[in-house]
Amino acid sequence: MDNSEDLRADDVAQHGWAHGRLPLPTEGREWRRFASAWDDLVPDAYLGPARCRRNRRYGRVLAHRDGTLEPLVGTEFFQSKQINRAFGDQLRVFEPLTDEALASTRFTEILRESVALVNEAAGKRDWELGIHFIRVIADADEASEPAPEGRHRDGHEYVAIHLIDRHHCVGGESQVFRRGEERAQHRVTMTEPLEALVLSDTTMEHAVSEIRTEQECECGWRDTLIVDFNTVSDLTEVAGRTHSSLQ
């Protein structure tokens, strides 16, 4: 697939994954302001001995089926050891997304486009979104693994992985596998802002190869925005309701 092609919901519905690009601008003042949020991430305190340098923030949004995006309070994130062999069975609490990032027009546009695509593939419903801003950093003398857990699923219904930026780095090839199969169905090194992979996390697995710095560069990084989709069956049971909306 050409990197410039738009994402297709029927690819997600039929094949369990789609690769393409969100049809949104990635130039101008609003994009630069939004992308600068990755300069304000904080070190991931849970990496331990993992061969990864990673900065991040995390937030949660309730995506109502009527299109309302309601920010939620609380940044607790849990995966079982069965899902995440590297970091599972521990409650991780990350630093929240900044108010400036939440107020960004480009941020809400990305969420609306992603939700619309998943709704078209899966059927319109209410979703609790887990939103990860992540920068993986490589130094001149050490590569860094964007996914230290290796080939994996994330324990959600759908996952959307959006590239925001790459800076002086090589590597970071994404691989998409059907669960139980050894051969990758798709391999791509995303290079364009808002190039994305959208996956059915119940049927597919994915992995990302390590990143390294470009020759003679002291530091390089790869910025991504990851959105986890979980169906909400009862809105009254969602923790951290604010009953407000993102613009």
matplotlib code that plots the C-alpha trace (Angstrom):
import matplotlib.pyplot as plt

x = [0.0, 1.3, 1.9, -0.3, -3.5, -6.2, -7.0, -9.9, -12.4, -13.3, -9.7, -10.1, -13.4, -12.3, -8.6, -8.3, -5.9, -5.4, -2.4, -2.6, -2.8, -5.3, -6.6, -5.5, -2.9, 0.5, 1.9, 1.3, 1.2, -1.5, 0.3, 3.6, 2.0, 0.4, 3.5, 5.5, 3.6, 6.1, 8.9, 7.0, 6.8, 8.4, 10.5, 8.6, 9.3, 8.3, 10.9, 13.4, 16.1, 14.2, 16.4, 14.3, 14.4, 10.9, 9.1, 5.3, 2.1, -1.3, -4.9, -8.4, -11.4, -15.0, -16.0, -19.8, -21.6, -23.1, -19.6, -19.0, -15.4, -15.5, -12.1, -11.9, -9.9, -7.4, -4.3, -4.1, -3.2, -3.2, -2.4, -2.2, 1.0, -0.7, -1.1, 2.2, 4.9, 7.3, 5.2, 2.0, 0.4, 1.3, -0.8, 1.1, 0.1, 1.5, 1.7, -1.4, -1.8, -1.3, -4.2, -2.6, -2.6, -6.2, -7.2, -5.5, -7.8, -5.5, -5.7, -9.5, -9.5, -7.2, -9.5, -12.7, -11.2, -9.9, -13.2, -15.2, -13.0, -13.4, -17.1, -17.4, -15.5, -17.1, -20.4, -21.2, -20.9, -19.5, -15.8, -13.4, -10.2, -6.8, -4.4, -0.6, 1.8, 5.2, 8.7, 11.2, 14.8, 18.0, 21.5, 24.6, 25.9, 22.6, 19.5, 16.1, 13.1, 9.7, 8.0, 10.2, 7.5, 8.1, 5.3, 2.1, -1.4, -2.5, -5.6, -8.2, -10.7, -8.9, -5.6, -4.7, -1.0, -0.2, 3.2, 3.8, 7.5, 10.8, 14.1, 17.5, 16.6, 16.4, 14.5, 11.2, 9.6, 6.1, 4.9, 1.3, 0.5, -2.7, -2.8, -1.5, 0.4, 4.2, 4.3, 3.7, 0.7, 2.2, 5.5, 6.0, 8.4, 6.1, 7.8, 5.0, 3.3, -0.2, 0.7, -1.1, -1.9, -5.3, -5.6, -8.3, -6.5, -8.7, -7.5, -4.1, -0.7, 2.0, 5.6, 8.1, 11.8, 14.4, 15.4, 18.9, 20.4, 21.4, 25.1, 27.1, 24.0, 24.1, 20.4, 17.3, 13.7, 10.3, 7.1, 3.8, 0.2, -1.5, -5.2, -6.7, -10.4, -12.6, -16.4, -18.5, -21.7, -22.8, -21.8, -22.5, -19.7, -17.0, -14.5, -13.5, -16.5, -16.2, -19.4, -17.5, -16.4, -13.4, -13.9]
y = [0.0, 3.5, 5.5, 8.3, 6.3, 6.9, 4.2, 2.0, 0.7, -2.3, -3.5, -3.6, -5.4, -7.9, -8.5, -7.4, -4.5, -1.4, 0.6, 4.1, 7.7, 9.9, 12.6, 15.5, 18.2, 17.9, 21.3, 24.8, 26.3, 24.1, 20.9, 22.2, 23.2, 19.7, 17.8, 19.8, 18.0, 15.1, 17.4, 17.6, 13.9, 12.4, 9.2, 6.0, 4.9, 1.2, 0.1, -1.5, -3.5, -3.3, -2.3, 0.8, 4.6, 5.8, 9.0, 9.1, 10.5, 8.9, 9.9, 8.5, 9.8, 8.5, 8.5, 8.6, 7.2, 10.6, 12.0, 13.7, 13.2, 13.4, 13.6, 11.2, 11.7, 9.1, 7.6, 4.1, 1.5, -2.3, -5.3, -8.9, -10.9, -13.0, -10.0, -8.2, -10.5, -7.5, -5.2, -7.2, -7.7, -4.3, -1.1, 1.6, 5.2, 7.6, 11.3, 12.8, 14.4, 18.2, 20.6, 22.1, 18.8, 18.1, 21.5, 20.9, 21.0, 18.5, 16.1, 16.0, 15.7, 12.6, 11.1, 11.7, 10.3, 7.2, 6.6, 7.1, 4.5, 1.9, 2.6, 1.9, -1.3, -2.6, -0.8, 2.4, 2.2, 4.0, 3.5, 4.1, 5.3, 4.9, 7.4, 7.0, 9.8, 7.9, 8.9, 6.1, 7.4, 5.8, 7.0, 6.7, 3.7, 1.9, 1.0, 1.2, -1.2, 0.5, -2.7, -4.5, -7.2, -8.3, -9.7, -9.1, -7.9, -5.2, -6.6, -4.3, -4.6, -2.3, -0.4, 2.5, 3.4, 6.8, 8.1, 11.7, 12.2, 10.5, 12.3, 11.1, 7.4, 4.3, 1.0, 0.8, -1.6, -2.6, -6.1, -7.4, -11.0, -13.0, -14.8, -18.3, -17.6, -17.2, -15.2, -11.5, -10.3, -6.8, -5.1, -1.4, 1.3, 4.3, 7.5, 10.1, 12.0, 10.5, 7.3, 4.7, 1.1, 0.2, -3.4, -5.7, -6.5, -9.7, -11.3, -9.7, -9.3, -6.8, -6.1, -3.2, -3.6, -1.6, 2.0, 3.1, 6.6, 7.6, 7.5, 10.2, 11.3, 11.4, 10.9, 9.9, 9.3, 8.0, 9.6, 7.8, 8.4, 5.1, 4.8, 1.8, 1.0, -0.7, -1.1, 0.6, -1.3, 0.9, 4.6, 4.8, 2.3, 4.4, 5.7, 9.4, 10.9, 14.7, 15.2, 17.8, 17.6, 18.3, 20.8]
z = [0.0, -0.9, 2.3, 1.0, 0.7, 3.2, 5.8, 4.8, 7.3, 5.1, 5.3, 9.1, 8.8, 6.3, 7.1, 10.7, 9.9, 7.7, 6.8, 5.4, 6.5, 8.2, 5.8, 8.0, 7.4, 9.0, 8.2, 9.7, 13.1, 14.6, 13.6, 15.0, 18.2, 18.6, 17.6, 20.2, 22.9, 22.4, 23.6, 27.0, 27.7, 30.8, 31.3, 31.6, 35.2, 34.6, 32.1, 34.5, 32.6, 29.3, 26.4, 25.7, 26.4, 26.4, 27.4, 27.5, 28.8, 29.0, 29.0, 28.7, 26.6, 26.4, 22.7, 22.7, 19.8, 19.1, 18.4, 21.8, 23.1, 26.9, 28.7, 31.7, 34.9, 35.9, 34.2, 35.6, 33.1, 33.7, 31.5, 32.6, 32.4, 29.8, 27.5, 28.4, 29.5, 30.0, 32.1, 32.9, 36.3, 37.6, 37.8, 35.9, 36.6, 34.0, 33.8, 32.2, 28.9, 29.2, 29.0, 25.9, 24.2, 25.1, 23.8, 20.4, 17.4, 15.6, 18.6, 18.5, 14.7, 15.0, 17.6, 15.6, 12.4, 14.2, 16.0, 12.8, 11.0, 13.8, 14.1, 10.3, 10.7, 13.9, 14.2, 16.0, 19.8, 22.9, 23.4, 26.2, 24.6, 26.1, 24.6, 24.7, 23.6, 23.3, 22.3, 21.9, 22.0, 20.7, 21.5, 19.3, 21.2, 21.9, 20.0, 21.6, 21.3, 20.8, 22.0, 24.5, 24.9, 21.3, 19.2, 21.2, 21.4, 23.8, 25.4, 23.7, 20.9, 18.4, 18.5, 16.2, 16.0, 14.4, 13.5, 14.6, 13.8, 13.2, 14.0, 12.9, 13.3, 11.2, 11.9, 13.6, 11.1, 12.1, 11.5, 11.6, 12.2, 12.4, 15.8, 15.5, 12.2, 11.9, 8.7, 8.9, 6.8, 6.5, 7.1, 7.0, 8.3, 8.8, 7.7, 7.1, 9.9, 10.6, 8.7, 10.7, 11.4, 12.7, 14.1, 15.4, 18.7, 19.2, 15.9, 15.2, 16.8, 16.1, 16.7, 16.0, 15.4, 17.2, 16.2, 15.9, 15.3, 11.8, 11.1, 13.0, 15.0, 18.8, 19.4, 17.4, 18.3, 17.0, 18.2, 18.1, 19.2, 20.1, 20.7, 22.5, 21.9, 24.5, 24.2, 26.9, 27.6, 30.6, 30.7, 34.4, 35.1, 33.4, 36.0, 36.0, 34.1, 33.7, 31.7, 29.6, 26.0, 23.9, 21.1]

ax = plt.figure().add_subplot(projection="3d")
ax.plot(x, y, z, "-o")
ax.set_aspect("equal")
plt.show()
